[in-house]
Amino acid sequence: MTKMLEPTLSEIREEAVITKRILERVPAEKLSWKPHQKSMSLGQLAFHVASIPGSLSKLLQQNEFDLSQANFDPPPPKNLEEIHATHDQSMREAEDFLSGMTEQAAMAPWRLTMKGQQIFSKPRVAVLRSIMLNHGYHHRGQLSDYLRLLERSCSCDLWPQCG
């Protein structure tokens, strides 16, 4: 692994601990619960959060991705065990991907398109930050809000007001 990616991999590992802690707060009996009819279910959102690192690692192994091929409707998980196993597997895939990435691959352009039209082109390392991390934080925060609505604190050691 290139030295350039060491801080990113370190951050991903640190954040995985927090994500795992939040996923552990998801109540099994509420996987189908939605805060609004247009929202993802709690189970779908938890499954999405669990799978982001691995899913993005797979996308970044390509040189581009066409959003028209994306499925923005995560499947409902069968149970909590599937969510936790997905998170563990997702983290292994992300670590394997980042550990094997060269500096040249990290700096190589990666394109996001929609039906052939370019939306953006950025170095892979920038996409790691903007999608794997920032996108993950966004949905993890959303999951924390779901848990708060269900009166399940996020059990966060960092912020006393979180519970």
N, C-alpha and C positions, 0 to 999 in steps of 0.2 A: 504494500500500500504506500502511496505517496504521502509525504509529510503534510502536504496541503490538505489531505482529507482526514488526518488524525483528529483535529478539533471537531469536525462534523460527525465522525463516528463516535467520538466521546460524548457529544451532545445527544446523539440518537440513543446511546446506551443509557445515559442519565434519564432522558425523557421516557424511555421504555419502562423504567421502574415506576414512574408516576402514572403512566398510562395503565400499567398492570394493576396498580392499586385502585384506580378508578373503575377499571373493568371488574374488579372483585366486588365492587359495591352494587353491581347490576343485579336486581332481584329476579330470580328465575321465573317467578310467577307473573312477571310484568313484561316479558319480552315482546308481546304484541301491543303493548300500550303506546299510544300516540298523544302528544300534547295538542295536536290539531289534525284534522282530517287530511290536510295536505302534507303533513310531516312524515318523515320516516318513523317506523316503529322504534322503540327502545332497542330491540334486538338487532334490527337492521343497522342502526347507527353504531351500536357497540361493535358489530361485526365489521362495519366499514372502518372504524377507528383501529380495530385490531389488525386489519389487512393492509393499511396504507403503506407501511415501509416495504413490505414484500411486493405489493402490486406495483409501486413506483419503481422498485429495483428492476422488475421485469420490463417495464416500459422504457427505462433508461438504457437497457441493453440494446435497444434499437436506436436508429438515428433520428427517427421522428415518430409521431403518433397523430393519427387523424381522429379528432373528437367525434366525428360522425360514427365511429366504430365503438364508442364508449357506451357502457351500460350504467346509467346513473341511478339505478334502482337496485341497491344491494339486496341480496337474497336474505330472507329471514333465517336466522340460525335455528338449528334443531333444538339446541340447549346451550347452557352456559359453557359446558365443556368444549363445545365446538368453537365458541368465541375465544376461550383461553388457549386452546390448541392452535387456532389461527394466529393469534398474537405471537406465540412462541415461534411458530414456523416462519411467520412474516419477519420477525427480528433476525432469525438465522439467515434468511435469504438476503436481507439488507446488509448484514455484517459480511457475508460471503462476497456479495457484489462489491461493496466498498473496499474490502480487504484486497481484492484482486484488481482494483482499478489503478491504472497508471495515470501519471500526471497528464500525459497526452490525451488520454480518454476523458479525463475530468474536464479538461479545457476545450475539448472538441464541441462544436455546435450541435445542439439538439433542437429539433423543430417540433412545434405544435401546429397542426393544420386543421382545417375544417373543410372537408370536401375539396382538398387540393389547394385551398387558399391558406397561406401562412398567417398564423396568428402571432407567433413570435419565434425567434431563434435565439437561444442563450447557451452558454457553456453548461455542460451537464452539472457541474458543481453549483451553478446558480439555480438550476432546476431542483437540485436536492434541497436547497434552502427554501425556495419559494413553494414547492409542492410537498415534498416529504415532510419537512419540518413545519412550515407555516400552515399549510393545509391541515396537517395532523393536529396542530395546536387548536385551530379553529374548531374542528369537529370534536376534539376532546373537551373543549369548553362548552360546546353545545351539549355533549353528553353529560357534563357536570350540571348544566341547567335542567336537563331531564331528571336527573337524580334529585336535585333540589325540589322540583315540583312533586316528586314522589316521596319527599321527606326522607331521602336517603343521602346523608352527607357524603362528600367525596372522600372523607377520611384522610384529608391532606395534612401532613405534619408541618407544612410550610406556612400555612395561613390559618391562624386560629378562627378568623371570622368565616372560614369556608364551611364549617360544620353547622 
